[in-house]
Amino acid sequence: MNATARAVRFDEYGDRSVLYVADVPVPEPAEGEVVVAVRAAGINPGEASIRSGALRDVFPGPLPSGQGSDLAGVVTAVGPGAGEFAPGDEVLGFSLRRSSHATHVAVPVAQLVPKPEGMDWSAAGALYVIGCTAYAAVRAVDPRPGETVAVSAAAGGVGSVVVQLLAARGVNVLAIASAGNADWLAALGTTPVPYGEGLRERLVEAAPKGVDAFIDLFGPEYLDLAVDLGVPPDRIETIISFARARELGAKAEGSDGASTKEVLAEMAGRVAAGEIEIPVAGTYPLDRVADAFAELERRHTHGKIVLIP
């Protein structure tokens, strides 16, 4: 009898009620692939948008569909040409097949790096999307020591890594988030700035010499705010407001340009060394995937939500 795995599926676009967990065959590794028994897999807002159908024109795919890109786990089988890993190796990385929300997944070795010894499984399984996206966003605005950079949604998954990368470069970080996150953001070496009415005035007060760059992680209104603050368009970056970025001539560099083994290994090493914290807002078993997305979609989580298959 063939071994059985379990995987999140949806047969039609819709709200989180369309998600279910199915019994599926354990995958066989193809050329250049390994099979990973997943220990942790982060969830991301983009996955909710794909499942709802909001991105069907941008990311088309067959239905029924799997879900998930972030993953960390243990190699259980090795395909031809994948000899850099062996059964028992602990790895982290990503799937581009919407398949990581499962107990087992086949992954090309080009999308995996060794998990540093002692690195927390939840942090490892949550690293890819936020780590590589944050790396790309910071690189896009090319911050220099002593400059001031504002970041919207600074306490979210990507934002929490962005502000840490900026602070490590000696940047004055204006971390826009709810007032409840102020103490945590201040402890990371940033200047917390509560969002809401009067935000522009608070930013001007916090940076009387001006804002040099702006990283938007929330919505197009922040691109308009950046322009209003006098930030040059080539130093405005967004990971979400693509249409408005095109209109303004701003940048919109996501994780694609930073989805390399080198970047992933660098970010994993920095997390393992304690240089970057990956905050985990909550963990859920695979059977409660809908509950995990319910928490995510409230848009007030402090860090990442992770499935533990």
Secondary structure in CASP SS format (residue, H / E / C, confidence):
PFRMAT SS
TARGET T0000
AUTHOR 0000-0000-0000
METHOD secondary structure of the structure
MODEL  1
M C 1.00
N C 1.00
A C 1.00
T E 1.00
A E 1.00
R E 1.00
A E 1.00
V E 1.00
R E 1.00
F E 1.00
D C 1.00
E C 1.00
Y C 1.00
G C 1.00
D C 1.00
R H 1.00
S H 1.00
V H 1.00
L C 1.00
Y E 1.00
V E 1.00
A E 1.00
D E 1.00
V E 1.00
P E 1.00
V C 1.00
P C 1.00
E C 1.00
P C 1.00
A C 1.00
E C 1.00
G C 1.00
E E 1.00
V E 1.00
V E 1.00
V E 1.00
A E 1.00
V E 1.00
R E 1.00
A E 1.00
A E 1.00
G E 1.00
I E 1.00
N C 1.00
P H 1.00
G H 1.00
E H 1.00
A H 1.00
S H 1.00
I H 1.00
R H 1.00
S H 1.00
G C 1.00
A C 1.00
L C 1.00
R C 1.00
D C 1.00
V C 1.00
F C 1.00
P C 1.00
G C 1.00
P C 1.00
L C 1.00
P C 1.00
S E 1.00
G C 1.00
Q C 1.00
G C 1.00
S C 1.00
D E 1.00
L E 1.00
A E 1.00
G E 1.00
V E 1.00
V E 1.00
T E 1.00
A E 1.00
V E 1.00
G C 1.00
P C 1.00
G C 1.00
A C 1.00
G C 1.00
E C 1.00
F C 1.00
A C 1.00
P C 1.00
G C 1.00
D C 1.00
E E 1.00
V E 1.00
L E 1.00
G E 1.00
F E 1.00
S C 1.00
L C 1.00
R C 1.00
R C 1.00
S C 1.00
S C 1.00
H C 1.00
A E 1.00
T C 1.00
H E 1.00
V E 1.00
A E 1.00
V E 1.00
P E 1.00
V H 1.00
A H 1.00
Q H 1.00
L E 1.00
V E 1.00
P E 1.00
K C 1.00
P C 1.00
E C 1.00
G C 1.00
M C 1.00
D C 1.00
W H 1.00
S H 1.00
A H 1.00
A H 1.00
G H 1.00
A C 1.00
L H 1.00
Y H 1.00
V H 1.00
I H 1.00
G H 1.00
C H 1.00
T H 1.00
A H 1.00
Y H 1.00
A H 1.00
A H 1.00
V H 1.00
R H 1.00
A H 1.00
V H 1.00
D C 1.00
P C 1.00
R C 1.00
P C 1.00
G C 1.00
E C 1.00
T E 1.00
V E 1.00
A E 1.00
V E 1.00
S C 1.00
A C 1.00
A C 1.00
A C 1.00
G C 1.00
G H 1.00
V H 1.00
G H 1.00
S H 1.00
V H 1.00
V H 1.00
V H 1.00
Q H 1.00
L H 1.00
L H 1.00
A H 1.00
A H 1.00
R C 1.00
G C 1.00
V C 1.00
N E 1.00
V E 1.00
L E 1.00
A E 1.00
I E 1.00
A E 1.00
S C 1.00
A H 1.00
G H 1.00
N H 1.00
A H 1.00
D H 1.00
W H 1.00
L H 1.00
A H 1.00
A H 1.00
L C 1.00
G C 1.00
T C 1.00
T E 1.00
P E 1.00
V E 1.00
P E 1.00
Y C 1.00
G C 1.00
E C 1.00
G C 1.00
L H 1.00
R H 1.00
E H 1.00
R H 1.00
L H 1.00
V H 1.00
E H 1.00
A H 1.00
A C 1.00
P C 1.00
K C 1.00
G C 1.00
V C 1.00
D C 1.00
A E 1.00
F E 1.00
I E 1.00
D E 1.00
L C 1.00
F C 1.00
G C 1.00
P H 1.00
E H 1.00
Y H 1.00
L H 1.00
D H 1.00
L H 1.00
A H 1.00
V H 1.00
D H 1.00
L C 1.00
G C 1.00
V C 1.00
P C 1.00
P H 1.00
D H 1.00
R H 1.00
I E 1.00
E E 1.00
T E 1.00
I C 1.00
I C 1.00
S C 1.00
F H 1.00
A H 1.00
R H 1.00
A H 1.00
R H 1.00
E H 1.00
L H 1.00
G C 1.00
A C 1.00
K E 1.00
A C 1.00
E C 1.00
G C 1.00
S H 1.00
D H 1.00
G H 1.00
A H 1.00
S C 1.00
T C 1.00
K H 1.00
E H 1.00
V H 1.00
L H 1.00
A H 1.00
E H 1.00
M H 1.00
A H 1.00
G H 1.00
R H 1.00
V H 1.00
A H 1.00
A C 1.00
G C 1.00
E C 1.00
I C 1.00
E C 1.00
I C 1.00
P C 1.00
V E 1.00
A E 1.00
G E 1.00
T E 1.00
Y E 1.00
P E 1.00
L H 1.00
D H 1.00
R H 1.00
V H 1.00
A H 1.00
D H 1.00
A H 1.00
F H 1.00
A H 1.00
E H 1.00
L H 1.00
E C 1.00
R C 1.00
R C 1.00
H C 1.00
T C 1.00
H C 1.00
G C 1.00
K E 1.00
I E 1.00
V E 1.00
L E 1.00
I E 1.00
P C 1.00
END
